[in-house]
């Protein structure tokens, strides 16, 4: 029998160390939440000589980048499961390699099995890609390198934006000197952007804007003719979103998933030895070495605001402990920060309304599985039991065409978990021997689409949860017969669980007016955010994940 896990990691409230809560102690900066963003901020601030404290609600640090042993001998990366977008400058400057970070590159990086007995392997090897795509289309095999090269050029343009502080609109009265300094900084930023745009030339710039605003289906149809190739690439455009391949703006997410790198190799997503918790562990080691204090079981209940000036003066923990600082950074979501932690009277109604209408919908469920053997795919040689190229990278299940992806999305749009879910399967234990017993494996399933609040049934119902898990396992059985019987145990995190345990806000809980969940609305909210973030900074607090 399999265990169905709602929340296996329980924590009890503990008293913070005396040095942390000593009377009269005032920190230079407090950070709400010990996710990897909060830990990174703590490391940089502490390295600047500031006294910094990180307050984490759970019993362990890492936020969504954690490793937990829920089944004896099996270590799960419970939420995030691959690394690529952690900026190289952060890895280098914090010396994360010295602090224990070890990245395991995947080659090949992608495997898509087909029910007709064919399959598609893709990766960093250009010759492999040409050979594999040629099985379906010679024309697409010739076009694929040009497609990759164009995305690489776009990524080079984006690097500066990712590594630079973007201009903010100030809502406070500035002195003449400060206004001139502000204008100079903005001019330098936009001058750099303009220079990079010139290097793209006119056609590339037009294509770049088209990629940012168009549906992924349009972008991919313009490049390729093969259904399985387009579907494999299209999964990168919808992963983690409550959108489809036909959603305007989903083309940008194609770019987002090739922006990262591993050890200087662009677009390579890697496993992390020891699971994703090793990322958080390495960053926390760098922060502690620099002098940061990191406290777990320290849930923040509310920010303390000065009645006279309106500026922040610290936080109150759930146990009533007051921790003082004139600067508070939040690693929580904007909704959690501004609607739950900041007193209502402090913020303008317009600001609160805008925050409450941010779209958090994702439709993602994560299933972490312990298995006693590797899945054997029908399209490969099932008599060979050892790990092969098909087991190394991301395995795309149930996405042989963009139409299949769209049908899965439409089920959820109607309020029902997808009948044939879109599944990204990874088997990190093929490369990482530290996370499972010999001969056994850890499997991650990143599953879409699952509405936060189903029209029929509830994620609180064990039978409803099991029914969906079995649906996923049965779909995998179609490609790898016998998979279901290999399952020893599993941990299932629906949108409700991700919110309850990891604080990942879900839109269905938030009062809002329904809009079609297109990325264009998300882009509009980000533009709004640029207008208001400096006002928040004026109060002494900011968000670390505002653009996530």
Secondary structure, DSSP 8 states (H G I E B T S, - for coil): -----S-----------HHHH-TT-EESEEEE--BHHHHHHHHHHHHTT--EEEE-SSSSSBTTS-EEEEETTEEEE-S---B--S-HHHHHHTTTTTTT--EEE-SS-EEEE-TTS-EEEE-S-HHHHHHHHHTT-HHHHHHHHHHHHHHHHHHHHHHHHHHS-------S---HHHHHHHHHHHHHHHHHHHHHHHHHHHHHHHHHHHHHHS-HHHHHHHH---HHHHHHHHHHHHTTSS--TTSTTHHHHHHHTTS-EETTEET--EEETT-THHHHHHHHHHHHHTT-EEESS--EEEEEE-TTT--EEEEEETTS-EEEES-EEE-S-HHIIIIIIS-GGGS-HHHHHHHHT------EEEEEEEESS----TTS-TT--S--GGGTSEEEES-SSHHHHHHHHHHHHTTS--TT-EEEEE-GGGT-TTSS-TT-EEEEEEEE---SS-SSS-TT-HHHHHHHHHHHHHHHHHHSTTTGGGEEEEEEE-HHHHHHHH----GGGS--------HHHHHHHHHHHHHHHHHHHHHTEEESSTT-
